[in-house]
Every structure is written in structure tokens, then in C-alpha cells.
Amino acid sequence: MMTSARLVQNKDVASATATIQQALAQAGLMPGQGQGQGQSTAPASKDATAFVDINPAPDWQAQLRKGQAAMRAAGVGVGLGVPQDDDVAVMDDVAGGTFTAGVFSNAAGRRRYKLYIPSQPSTTPRPLIVMLHGCTQNPDDFALGTGMNRLAEEANCLVLYPEQDSASNRTQCWNWFESGHQARDAGEPGIIAGLTRQIVKEHGADPAQVFVAGMSAGGAMAAVLGAEYPDLFAAVGVHSGLPAGSGRDMITGLQAMKKPAKGRTLREAVPVIVFHGSTDHVVAPANGDAVLQQYVGVHAGLHATPLSVRHDDAAHGGRRCRRSVWRDDAGRAMAEQWVVQGAGHAWAGGNAAGSHTDAAGPSASKEMLRFFLGAKR
């Protein structure tokens, strides 16, 4: 990266691009390499530096944006508040609840977000689940694909969807692989944590039941948040993600996606639930093991004996899964891992109307919600 930066400074953009492409190729990370289930087979982009870890947006989203572009080109609705791409709320099958948009700013930065508020009143503080989308996704797409709003309506939970913007990452990836976005009260972790605190205060959420989960780049950022904010998040869900501290920049992040890097040692124990497909060719399944080891390792240091573990192999929704649960001396589930056999880089048990989902297998959303509600601080 330093070599390519020097070439850019010398206005030799072609050589800079070739340098990056060579580094990616040597690591086996060029777009189009290792294509597998759940991945796009589209031709590689000329921009080799684009950090993309999931497939393109679904057809309905592409058609929506095409129609909006045509309306703007024709001048239809100009001055009448015609929504832009990311302002359009795509509703799933939830009845009664509201899905509102907002913007949050603090010293660390500014991001838009969506918040799901259940229709049913609550006499006690509600749990809050923070959901972090993957690359090329947005809150509407992620809510639709995971079906978390529908489950939250049933469980009377708030669901917060922070949104990455293209100015910060051209493919809307959370920058989990940059050292500047891996520390407490700085960069994207600082923004997300600040937004979470604001929603807890404004909507009277239960501070003891604040959870964070994410997919892919969002899963990696969820791991970072759990590592940096054990006082804020009572449990963490990582789907097809990586351990906190896996990368220092884009190149090392891409390398970690193929071969897990050693994550940082956590300061405090936080319950974690991990999902990963056994045939994920985008983020190697070994990363799921690495996340688990990172979080379970804290418990091993706190207890005279390791957490007890139980493994179960069973079929769930058409896929065979290996589910493992680690419990502490008091019998509390401190970690849970689901390895979904035959699944690729996709949200297990998701809605096919959303991007990067696999309708087969266990519902990751249901299992994460169950785990979260059992991990009240």
C-alpha cells in the first residue's frame, strides 16, 4: 500500500493499480478468484481496490433505483421530495410497527440510520438490537433479508440499523480492517456506540439488554464493538465475520478473510454467538472459529477450568449443522457456535427477497435473538 501510494504521488496511477492488483493476486484475493456458492460471477471490476465481500444487490433494489433515476432524469417530482435511493423504505411483512430514518453525529463522525419500533406498547424498558449490514447492503435490504423486524415485533424489541455511506467506503463496507476503526471512541466504533447510547436514552431501552450483531463486514465490526465496549453491549452476534483486530489495512484485511489472523486479546468477557457457512469462499470458515476462540479465551483466563462445551449435530431447515455451546460454572451460555454445512457467504434462514441470504438452514435471526435475550447483563 505504501508503494502504491508513492506511485500515486508521482502521478503514475497505472503502476499503482498494477502494484495493488499484484498484491491481491499473490494473496489469492483478486475479484473472481475462488468463486463459490453465494458469490457473484460478474466480471472483475477495473477498480481492484474496491473492497467487496458479498454479492450484488437483489433485483428489486436494482429496479427501484433504475425507476428513481428515470424519474429524476425526466424531472418528475422535482421539488416534491422524490426520495433518493437510500431514503426509500422497503418494508417487509411486519404489520403495525414503524421503521423511521434519522441522522446521528458526534465527534467521531456522522451516519444515517433506521430504527424499528414495535407497534405494541411496553410497560418496561425494551431490549435493543444493533444490526450491522454487510458490503453493498443498506438498512432496508438488511432488515428485509434477516427478518429481524418481524421477530422484534413479536418480542417487543427495538432494532437499530446504522448505515455505512459511500463517502467512507465506496462499497458501503464497515472499515473493520483499518486500525483507525478498531479502537474505543474513535472512528466507526465511536459513531456506532454513540448512536446506540442515544437510542437507549431517547427510547428508554434497557441498558442491560443492548446487543450487536452483523453480517460479513458488519459481523467483523460487531466483533470490534464487543471487544471495545463490553460495558455497552451485553452480547455479540457474528455471522460470516472475523475476529476483532484481524487487519491493519485493506491488504491485511483481505488476507485475513482467506487465512484468519490472530485477533487481539479481549479485556473483558462478553457472550458471543457465531454463525458461519462451511463452504464460505468469501470469508474462510476458520474465521468463525477464530472469533469464538477470541471470546472464549477470555473466559479461560478468568476461570480455573475452561468453560464446559457441548456439541450437537442435527438437521435444521434442510441443512445439517454443528451447534456447540460453552457454559460457565453457573451454567450460563457464554458462547454458541453454529457451523451450517453446505452454506456459503449468506445469512442463514434469511428472506430471499433480501441480498445475500440463504433460506435453508436454521434462522440465524431467531437463534441470535434467543441467545441475546438469555444474556441479559
ZIQUI-V697468 format. One record per residue. PHI is phi in degrees with one decimal (none if undefined). BURIAL is b if it has 16 or more other C-alpha atoms within 10 Angstrom, else e. D_LAST is the distance of its C-alpha to the last C-alpha in Angstrom with 2 decimals. Layout:
phi: (PHI;PHI)
burial: (BURIAL;BURIAL)
d_last: (D_LAST;D_LAST)
//
This chain:
phi: (none;-66.4;-62.9;-65.0;-63.8;-64.5;-65.4;-64.1;-60.5;-87.2;64.5;-104.3;-65.1;-60.7;-67.1;-63.0;-64.0;-63.8;-62.4;-65.2;-61.4;-64.2;-63.3;-65.0;-64.0;-63.0;-87.9;71.9;-120.4;-66.9;-53.9;98.1;-84.1;62.4;-62.6;-145.8;-57.7;83.2;-112.5;-72.0;-108.3;-68.3;-59.0;-64.8;-71.5;-67.9;-89.5;-72.4;-87.4;-65.4;-97.8;-117.9;-124.8;-140.9;-77.5;-62.0;-62.6;-67.0;-58.1;-62.9;-72.8;-63.5;-66.0;-60.7;-68.0;-63.8;-65.3;-64.7;-63.2;-64.8;-64.2;-67.8;-63.7;-86.3;76.6;-75.1;80.9;-60.9;85.5;-111.0;78.4;-60.5;-67.2;-83.5;-49.0;-81.1;-92.2;-84.6;-88.0;-97.3;-86.1;-95.4;-91.1;-74.2;-112.0;100.2;-74.5;-117.1;-124.0;-101.3;-106.9;-157.6;-130.9;-124.2;-137.0;-148.7;-63.2;-81.5;150.9;-136.6;-146.2;-85.5;-156.4;-123.8;-131.9;-94.7;-118.8;-60.7;-75.7;-78.4;-68.2;-134.3;-91.5;-128.3;-57.3;-83.6;-67.1;-127.2;-112.5;-96.7;-113.3;-109.1;-71.2;-93.6;-61.6;67.2;-95.8;-141.7;-56.9;-63.6;-63.0;-68.0;-63.7;-66.3;-68.0;-85.9;67.5;-67.1;-63.4;-61.8;-66.4;-66.8;-62.7;-69.9;-94.5;58.8;-115.6;-84.4;-129.9;-108.1;-120.9;-62.7;-120.5;-76.9;-115.0;-71.0;-69.8;-91.1;-157.5;-60.4;-108.1;59.8;-80.6;-69.2;-84.7;-61.4;-87.5;-100.3;-60.1;-72.3;-120.9;-129.2;-117.5;-64.9;59.9;-141.7;55.4;-65.1;-58.8;-65.9;-67.7;-63.9;-64.9;-63.4;-62.9;-59.8;-61.3;-64.8;-65.4;-58.0;-70.7;-69.3;-110.2;62.1;-70.5;-79.5;-60.4;-84.4;-131.5;-111.8;-129.1;-134.4;-142.0;-160.8;-115.2;60.3;-59.1;-68.1;-67.0;-64.1;-69.9;-61.7;-63.7;-63.9;-64.0;-63.7;-70.0;-91.8;-130.0;-66.5;-81.2;-102.4;-100.9;-80.0;-163.9;-130.4;-120.7;-121.9;-109.6;56.8;-112.1;-135.2;-69.4;-63.2;83.1;-68.5;-130.7;-113.7;-160.4;-62.4;-64.4;-67.8;-66.3;-63.4;-64.1;-65.7;-62.9;-92.2;-136.6;-53.5;-96.2;-71.3;-83.3;-71.1;-79.9;-76.6;-82.5;-145.9;-76.0;-134.7;-58.4;-140.7;-123.2;-121.7;-119.2;-158.6;-80.0;-71.3;-115.8;-71.7;-98.4;-97.3;-116.6;-53.9;-54.0;-61.1;-67.0;-62.6;-63.0;-67.0;-61.6;-60.2;-62.3;-62.2;-82.2;-71.0;-59.1;-64.2;-65.5;-61.3;-79.2;-90.0;-111.7;-65.5;-123.7;-61.9;-62.4;-77.8;-128.4;-129.4;-111.4;-130.9;-114.3;-157.3;-87.4;-137.3;57.5;93.3;-126.6;-84.2;-131.6;-110.9;-110.9;-124.3;-127.7;-106.8;-121.8;-87.3;-63.3;-88.7;88.5;-80.0;-73.9;-102.0;-156.7;-144.8;-128.3;-117.6;-105.9;-93.3;-66.8;79.6;-91.6;-99.6;-88.0;-155.7;-72.0;-66.1;66.4;-84.7;-87.7;-63.9;-71.4;-97.2;-77.1;55.2;-127.0;-129.3;-67.4;-80.7;86.7;-68.9;-80.2;-60.9;-63.8;-63.4;-68.9;-66.6;-62.6;-58.8;-62.4;-59.2;-67.4;-90.1;-112.5;-54.4;-63.0)
burial: (e;e;e;b;b;e;b;e;e;e;e;e;e;e;e;b;b;e;b;b;b;e;e;b;e;e;b;e;b;b;b;e;e;e;e;e;b;b;b;e;e;e;e;e;e;e;e;b;b;e;b;b;b;b;b;b;b;e;e;e;b;e;e;e;e;e;e;b;e;e;e;e;e;e;e;e;e;e;e;e;e;e;e;e;e;e;e;e;e;e;e;b;e;b;e;e;b;b;b;e;b;e;e;b;e;e;e;e;e;b;b;b;b;b;b;b;b;b;e;e;e;e;e;e;b;b;b;b;b;b;b;b;b;b;b;b;b;b;b;b;b;b;b;b;b;b;b;b;b;b;b;b;b;e;b;b;b;b;b;b;b;b;b;b;b;e;e;e;e;e;b;b;b;b;b;b;b;b;e;e;b;b;b;b;b;b;b;b;b;b;b;b;b;b;b;b;e;e;b;b;e;e;e;e;b;b;b;b;b;b;b;b;b;b;b;b;b;b;b;b;b;b;b;b;b;b;b;b;b;b;e;b;b;b;b;b;b;b;b;b;b;b;b;b;b;b;b;e;e;b;b;b;b;b;b;b;b;b;b;b;b;b;b;e;e;b;e;e;b;b;b;b;b;b;b;b;b;b;b;b;b;b;b;b;b;b;b;b;b;b;b;b;b;b;b;b;b;b;b;e;e;e;e;e;e;b;b;e;e;e;e;e;e;e;e;e;e;e;b;b;b;b;b;b;b;b;b;b;e;e;e;e;b;b;b;b;b;b;b;b;b;e;b;b;b;b;b;b;b;b;b;b;b;b;b;b;b;b;b;b;b;b;b;b;b;b;e;b;b;e;b;b;b;e;b;b;b)
d_last: (42.29;44.12;47.40;46.92;46.00;49.28;51.21;49.81;50.84;54.30;54.28;54.47;51.86;53.33;53.00;49.44;48.49;50.36;48.53;45.11;46.37;47.72;44.46;42.57;45.28;45.26;41.55;42.16;40.17;42.84;42.22;43.76;43.29;41.50;41.29;39.47;37.82;35.98;37.77;40.39;43.97;45.18;47.42;45.83;45.60;47.99;45.06;43.74;41.08;39.12;35.70;35.22;32.97;33.23;36.07;37.73;36.57;37.46;40.90;39.79;38.30;41.49;43.66;41.71;42.19;45.82;46.51;44.94;47.03;50.14;49.48;49.11;52.22;54.17;52.98;51.61;49.18;49.62;48.66;47.04;43.51;43.76;40.27;39.87;38.28;34.69;34.99;35.69;32.92;33.32;31.83;30.74;31.13;28.56;30.29;29.48;26.58;27.31;26.94;27.63;28.54;27.94;28.38;26.17;27.57;26.53;28.08;26.91;28.63;28.87;27.72;28.11;25.44;25.17;22.64;22.50;22.13;22.42;25.50;24.05;23.04;19.70;19.48;15.73;13.74;13.63;11.22;12.79;13.96;16.05;18.97;21.32;24.83;27.24;30.66;33.19;30.62;29.45;26.83;29.25;30.19;26.67;25.51;28.64;28.40;24.81;25.06;21.47;22.71;24.24;21.12;19.15;21.97;21.52;17.75;18.06;15.94;17.05;18.14;19.19;21.91;22.99;26.58;28.36;31.95;35.16;36.04;33.19;33.73;36.68;35.01;31.74;29.82;26.86;28.29;25.86;28.96;30.00;29.02;28.97;26.02;23.80;22.80;20.32;21.80;24.81;26.25;24.35;20.86;21.57;22.76;19.92;17.26;19.52;20.02;16.35;15.96;19.15;18.17;14.99;17.48;20.41;18.93;16.42;13.44;10.00;8.53;4.89;6.58;8.87;10.32;13.68;16.46;20.13;23.52;25.88;26.08;23.00;21.25;22.44;21.18;17.69;17.82;18.99;16.23;13.54;15.79;16.47;13.34;10.35;9.47;9.82;8.87;5.68;8.60;12.37;15.42;18.81;21.95;25.24;23.97;24.28;22.35;21.67;24.90;27.20;29.92;31.64;33.74;34.92;37.08;34.60;31.97;34.50;35.31;31.70;31.59;34.42;33.65;30.12;29.99;27.99;24.70;23.40;21.48;17.82;16.88;13.31;11.70;9.75;9.85;13.03;15.45;19.04;22.10;25.62;29.15;31.46;34.30;32.60;35.45;33.75;30.69;31.51;29.37;29.06;26.67;24.11;24.63;24.35;20.94;19.75;21.51;20.05;16.40;17.30;19.61;16.98;15.91;19.64;20.06;17.44;18.75;22.35;22.46;21.11;18.54;20.48;21.40;23.03;25.18;26.52;29.34;30.07;31.42;29.24;31.05;34.08;32.50;31.86;28.45;27.06;23.45;21.78;18.50;17.25;15.42;14.58;16.50;14.32;14.90;11.53;12.45;11.66;14.48;16.88;20.24;22.82;26.34;28.40;32.02;34.64;32.30;32.85;30.99;29.61;26.56;26.66;27.53;27.99;30.55;33.85;34.52;32.05;32.77;31.74;30.52;31.45;31.74;32.02;29.35;25.89;24.09;21.62;20.19;19.69;18.24;15.76;14.69;14.45;12.35;9.94;9.70;9.12;6.15;3.78;0.00)
//
